[in-house]
Structures are given as structure tokens and as C-alpha cells.
Amino acid sequence: MLAQFTSKKSQRSTSLAAVLATTFVVLVVLALVLASSFQIVLNFQAQEALEKSEQKNIALASAQQVSNFLEQIFTALEAAARVNNPFAETAEDQKLLLQKLLGLEPALREVTLLDDKGKMITQLSQLTTLTTADSANQATSVLFIQASQGQRYISSVHFDPTTNEPLVTIAIPIKNLFGDFEGVLAAKVNLKFMWDLVGSLQVGIDGLAYVVDEQGNLLALRDTLRVLRGENLSNLPEVAAFINRENTNPGLDEINPFVSTGINGNAVLATYYPLGTPNWAVVVEVPVEEAYQTPVTSLLLSLGIVLVVAVLAGFAGVYLARRVVAPLRLLTETATRIAGGEIELSAPVEGPTETSLLARAFNSMTTQLKELIGSLEQRVNDRTRRLETAATLGKRMSSILNLEELLVEVVNQIKDNFGYYHAHIYLLDAQQEKLVVAEGTGQAGAEMKAKEHSIPLNAPTSLVARAVRTGQIVKVDNVREAPDWLPNPLLPETRSEMAMPIILEGQIVGVLDVQDDEIAGLDDTDANLLLILASQVAVAIRNAQLFTEVEQALSTARITQERYLEQGWTKVKSLKRGAEYLHQRSDATRLEAGVIAALEQESQRQNQIKVVHSNGAVGQPDAAVIAPINLQNQRIGTIQLHKTAQVREWNERELALVEAVINQVAQTAETLRLFDETREQASREQTIREITDKLRSAPTLKRLVEIATEELRKRLSATHAKLELGFEVEGTNGTS
Amino acid sequence: MKFNKYQWTLLFITLLTSAGYLLSGCAVANGAQETTKIYQVGLLSVVDTLNPAFDGFKATMTDLGYKEGENISYDFQAASSSTDTEKIEQIAEKFVADKVDLIVTTTNGAAIAAKAATADTHIPVVFMVVFAPIEAGIADNVRQPGGNVTGVHVPLEDVAKQLEFLLQMAPHVKRVWIPFNPKYITGQLAFIKLQPVASALGVELVEGHFDNPEAVAVNLESRGKIDDIGFEAILLMPEVISGQLADWKAISTFATEHHMPIAANSVVQVRDGGLFSYTFDSVDIGKQAAFLADKILRGTEAGTIPLFPIESHLIINYKAAQSLGLKVGDGLLAQATEIIR
């Protein structure tokens, strides 16, 4: 699980080069974006303000041109009236004056001269004058009233019903040299002649200007057809702003262009500028994309720069990151190869200072690591050898069941294999009061064992006694400085000592004590080793003890068996149930009974088959084989075979045959004896069962007594039997 | 140099962004390319004295970006006479059969024929030099003519002003000969406009009704043989009987022979001996018609485009006046936009 986690974590890990490059790019782009953002915003605001200011100036200039158009007509009328006082001239002169005016100013569709009473004196038109008779008297008209007050007059816009051209009527007062009001010069102005003027206004590249009246009616536009269509633009925000303005004549600062919907339905930056008199306005609009082209171009340029710099930063970041990381990669590769076993490698010391220092430190670490690995390998080898020795020793100990032999082996092996100065084992006595040397190495060990050297458990100056008392290992690096160390004159070179309790089934049974002739010659490794050995010794001691106990039990069982056999065959013998067979070949010389008896006695004395030669007497067998018949070391009979006819030696095969046969005889005889014994036992139990059955059938106590007595009498062939149950109470006779 | 996964990702993003910029640039460039369509425009001429209108039309169309042979093609067809209605209708039907994109005409008769021929089609018609289009049934109203027509119209009231100018230059005239084809609506309407003015000015209008130009020549020839011709001046209205140059020649020759002023109705006529003209500039009409055509070709319905009014200008042939012994006052000269000396 930990390995999986580590593996997954390593899979998700990012290379240092990538992190450095990414960080570099992010920081550069972030810095650029932040700096550019401020610059872009400031540039955008400046450009926007500049564009709006320019548009207001255009609107102002356009308004002035449109005003000049009307002013020019007013000026023409006023100049004509001033230079040639119409009322000082003849009718022909008046007509000529008006004709000149019409010729001078094409926008004038009609010119009318009124006297001081508002009566039409002369009228001249581009069209026929015969249709304007209804304007003969203007005395009550606003035109005349306003002009008679010495003011210019300009009417609202009206459209020609035939051509739908926008028209406006203007009028000026006519005064004599004394300033007295003498009449009015009025004219109808065709605003169509303003179209070219408005159409020629240059507003940016795709911008345009148009003129609307106070009701939003379109008066002039480059696209004259829309004027002819009679469009009303009051729905446009910029026109509505003009119509609904609070200040009739706002200053330039009070007018702010804003983004709106233009006359062509597109998004525009629009503004208006009122003419004042008449109450018209010039509306100027520039498409948003054109108005904001400069700031947008600046924005795109800045973004492009950011992008290019980001790309360059990316490559620079990658290059720098790789340059920084390259020595680290070499170092990593070296470390990987070292980890793979190439421990003699060293990292190249190159690159920046930090990585060079790292490489040096790494090489130093590698050197130390090599030394450490060498030391560790030595220690591991030592430990392995010790463990192998301990294992071998343990294995050997487990095979030694003799305690004394075991202890000798243990101390000697420990001393020899582990290079200790001395090793010995103390065992607790039966009273658990003192430790007695059970075995020790060398002469010192032998002498101590011979002297039955012992240490009381409560001895204050004994490390082994302390080990038993505390149940813990006692380790003394310098025994000369240990207050509870008692010098042993037999071991003068002892400098350090370690006493390990031998614990068997929770009980301390002794102490394994080792000594070294160097100060601090015994370390934790020795302690661990001794702990293992002490455990193995404890087990070995236990095994030896168990083996002894088992041997004793077996001996007892064997004796019991032998006694049983002896009793059994003694019984056979006493009951004369034994068997004997004597065979003498008829053609052979008969043996004396005494010879047979003598050889029988001889064979009973022998423990094994034996060939007995004759003593040379006439008629004596030349060689006889005598052999006891033993059953589990119990003599149950003898056998003797004689050869008397000719001199002949018993060969080995014959003797082996004899021995095999007598063994079989012994076994079979025992079987038969056991069979007889068993059969006898069975017969007895049968008898008991039969008697018992009869006893159980007895209906009365008297009958019971009779049956029991009679059965026993019969079966035991008794001549007299009496069985009495119960005892007569004094004065009472029993039944017989 | 070997890139790892992150470096590849960085490079990929960079290239993707650059490609986006390039593609957006290409898209803009491609967007600027439009499929080049060659517009087929049928030009229907009826009166050759008005042909300068077509010249003005084509010149302005060129200025507006319609290059002949590149994106526009003109099919100029002319009828021999305004009275040749059959020929006019044939030309109009030809344009319809050719499925032209636009028909441009002069005169009321041609406009009417073109409107009729395209009635069941979506072919727009732009007319030039049309008088009283509402009364003539060519357009519904000035602001929105309706149907598939629009154009440049001339105020018919100018004919009354023409009579006023004639009498101001030739106050001795008491009878003015007005030749026209009474079957042609423009002549009818113009004459109606003249009558109250003549009455107010105390001058008699001598009507000359003709079905064709040849009849005019015959009439003048017969008039020339008698002592009292019957009129002291000639006024040509905007109608068909005197529109062709050949027809004009017959009238102008007669007037010259009899020292008689002619109130002409075209620039061509005044330059060719007419006393004056108070009429439109044909080239200017063509120019205004071109603006209408441009709107139509850009997708605007013809019937929604207002009719464009054209101004009349006073052109005085001072040389002719002197030869006739007429005195033209300073007032009139001041009103004239051109004085021929």
C-alpha cells in the first residue's frame, strides 16, 4: 500500500525543469499582463477622451457650417435690403431686386416684399407666382409681427407637398436710414440646398452627420432619399437627447458623446450640437469600430506583444530550466547508477556553484556510503557467521541428549566460534540457592567444575548471581571498574563480561557467562547472540532432561515386563506346564543323561548361542551347540544340538539357523503361553458368568445360597462347602 | 533538444494561439472577398435629346464602383419615337426576357411600359425625366412610390414658369403656339398647368394637336404659306412630339424663318437656337438616378425609395434674343444659371 501510494505520487510528480519553465512563463506573462493592463486602460481612456473631443469639435464645426448656410441667406437678404431700400425704388426696381436675389441664392424658392402693414408689395418665385395669392397680407402672421419688432424670423420646417423637400420661411425687417421699420423681406428657403453641405461634412472615415429639427425630423443627410422619405429620428437616443435637453444652448463641455444606435442601425459613438437658432441640431456619429479603432489596435498590439513575449519567455524558461536542471539530471543519473550497483561512480562537478557544491557533497556522501556499506557488509558477514554458528550449534545441541556432553559442547563451541576469552555455564542447584559451575572452557573451567565452584544467589560480588536475581542480561564493559565483579584468579585476563540468564519455561535454570580479554569487547550483537544461545541451551537442557526421564520410564517398563515374563514362566514351570523334547537318532551314540544335564546347565549360564567341543572321551559328542532360549532377557528354556557320528564343525549358517529358530521358538512359546493364560482367563470368566446367570435366576435367598455353594463345590471339586449369608443374631440359628 | 510533456503543451498552446490569430486574419481577409456579380442593366431610351441622362447615369455608376465590363453590363436600346409605343414595349419585354437586374428609362411612356412589362417580375425600374408620376399612374406617392419603381421626377409646374419667362423676354407676344400630342398624358397635364397662367397673363395659347412629328412639319409648312401664322412665339412642353432632334429641327427652322422666339424644353434645344429653356439638366438627372440604382442593387426595394425631385435651371440664349431684337432684363439674366452669348 505504501509502495502503491509512493508509486502514484511519483507518477504525479512534475519535473523541476517543467516547474521552473512554467513558473518563469507565468511570472513573465503575469507581469506583462498587469503592466499592459494598466497601460491599455490608460491608453484606452486617453484615446476615448481624444476621440470624443474630436467628435465634439466636428459636431461644433458642422453646426457652424449649417448655421452659416442660413446665416448666408439672412445676410444676403439683409444686404439687399440695406443696399437698395426696396421702398425707395420703383416697382420694377423692386422686382429686379427680388430677381437678383433669386438668381443670387438658388436656395431661395420664393421672395416676398411686405410693407409696414404686412401687405405684399412684390413676390417672385422660382415657380409661378400666380399660385401664392393667399399670402397677400401677412399683417397678423408671426413672421410679420416678429420682423416688425426688428428681429429675424425663421419658421419651423415644412415639407413641399409635391416634392417632399424641406422648406423653411425666413424674414428680416427693412428699415430706412433712420432705423424706422418700413417693411419685411421674406423668403422661402429650400433646405435641399443644405444637403450637399451636410453630405460633404467629413466625419472620420465612415462617420456621417445629419441635421434634425426640434421634432426629430430629418432635414439633411448624405443619403438624401431618407430626407425625402420624411423620416423622424426622435427614437434615436442621440436625437432624443437633443429634443429632451435641459439646457437650450449647452456648452461644448456639457455635451458628451456616447455609444448609441446610429441612423443606420449600427453601433456608433454619437453626439449632437444644437444650432441655437433655428432650433435644430447637427448630429455626428462615427461607427464604434472606427471610433475605438486606435484603442482597440493598441489593445491588440499589446496583447500581441504579451503573446510574443510569453512565447519567448517560454523558450527562455525552458532553456534556463534545462540549463539549471542538466547538472541535476547528471547527478540523478549518477545516483541511479550508484543505486544500481555502480558504487565506484562519482558525480561530475560542473554547472552553477550550487549544483557544483551539491555534486561535491554527493561525492562525499557516496564515499562515506561506500565505507559504510563495506563496514556494514563486514558486520553483516560477522553477524551472519555468528547466526550460522548459533544455528549450527543449536542444531547440534538439539541432537545431544546427554546434558553433560551438551554443556561441554556448548561452552567450547561458543568460545571457539566467537573468539571469547572464556565461557562457562552455571546451573542452579536443586535448592535454588546457589549457582554451580556445570561446565567451563579450558583449564579454568575444568578446575572450577572439579572444585564444584559455586556462587550463592545472594552473593553481592557476582555478575552471574546478579543476572539470576534480576532475570536480565548483565553486561560489563570493564569488569575492573564494576563494584560487584569478583576477580577469578583462574581467569586473569578477563576485561569484560556478559552473563545471560538461561530461562526455561519462565524459570531461570542457570547462567551462560562469557568473558573477553578486551575492554568493551562484548557488544549488543554478542548480547543478541548469547540470548539466542541461552534459549537454545535452555531447550537443549530441557530435551536432555526429558530424554533422561523417558529412559528411566522405559527402564522401569522393561523391568516390569521382565518381571511379568518371569512370573509367567515361573508359573508355567511351577505348574509343570512346560514342555521338553529329547531326540536321539537311533543310529547315533546315546548320550549320557549327565552330559545332557551338564550341557543344559552350561547353556543356562550362557547368554548366547555357543559351540561346545567334546572333551575327547569315548562316546562323547565331538561338538554340541548350546543356546539359551531368551525372551526379552528372560531365560525361558535351553536347546542343545549334538553331532556325534563324525567329527564335524558347526558352520555360521547352521548357527544362524539355530539362533533364528530358537528366537521363533521363544516368541511362539510366549504366544502359546499367553494364549493359554488368556484361555484360562476366559474359562474362568465363563464360569463366573455361568454361575452369575444361575445366581440371578435364584428366586430366593436360600436358593441363591444353594446355587452358589453347589456351583463352587462342583467346579472346584470340593468335598465340603458351606456358604453362610448373614449372621445369626444371638439366639438365632442359620440356614445350611 | 528533447521536449517533455509540459514543454510540448506550452508549445502547443503557443502555436494554437498563433494559428488562431492567423486564421482570424485570414477570415477577415476572406470576408473582404465577395463574389463578383455582373449586373445586367437595360437602358431604355425614347427621346434622344435626353440621352445625356444615360451618360450621367453611367458615369456616376462608375464613380459608385460599378465598372462596365467588370461588374456591370449595359444593354442600351432606343425607340425611334416616343409615339412608337409598340417598340418601347418590345424593348421592355426584351429586358424582362433577358432577366436584367435593372431597367432604366427616360420619359413617362417608357416608364409606364417598363412598369407594365415587369409587373409580374421582381425586376426594378428606375425612371428618369418623368413628369407628374403620381398623376401618370407610375408611382403611388412621392415618399413611397410602391411596386418595383422609383426614379427622378420633374415638377410639371415649371412649364408655367416657362411661359412667364417667355413673356418677360418677349412682352409683345399675345399668342403662343403649343404643339403637343393630346394622347400623351404629359402633354395633357402640362397644358392644363399652362392655361391658368396664360389666362392671368393675358396671352392666348394656340394648341397644336399632333399624333406624330411629321404632322407638325406638315402643319408648319402650311402655316408658313399664309400671312398670319397665328402665333408670335412657340412654347415646347415636356412631351413627345418635339422631343427628337429631327422634330426640333423642323420647329426651330420655322421659328428662325419667321423671327419667332421658342421657349425650349431641353438644353439641347436652347443651345440650338431656342430663346431660353427652363428645365432640368439631363446629366444631373442621370446622376441622381444612379444613386437610386445603387441603392436598389444593394438590396433596397425600389418601391420604398422616395422619388427624387430635380431642379429646373434657366438657360438664356442671349445671342438668339439679340437676333430676335428682344431685350432680356438684368433680373432675368441674374436668375439664369447659364447665358449663351
Interface residues (C-beta under 8 A of the other chain):
Chain A: T14 S15 A17 A18 A21 T22 V25 K95 L96 L98 Q99 K100 L102 G103 L104 P106 S125 Q126 L127 T128 T129 L130 T131 T162 T163 N164 E165 K192 T224 L225 L228 R229 G230 G304 L307 A310 V311 G314 V318 R322
Chain B: M1 F3 N4 K5 Y6 Q7 L10 L11 T14 T17 S18 Y21 V142 R143 Q144 P155 E157 D158 A160 K161 E164 P196 V197 A200 F291 L292 K295 I305 P306 L307 F308 P309 E311 S312 G329 D330 G331 L332 L333 A334 Q335 A336 T337
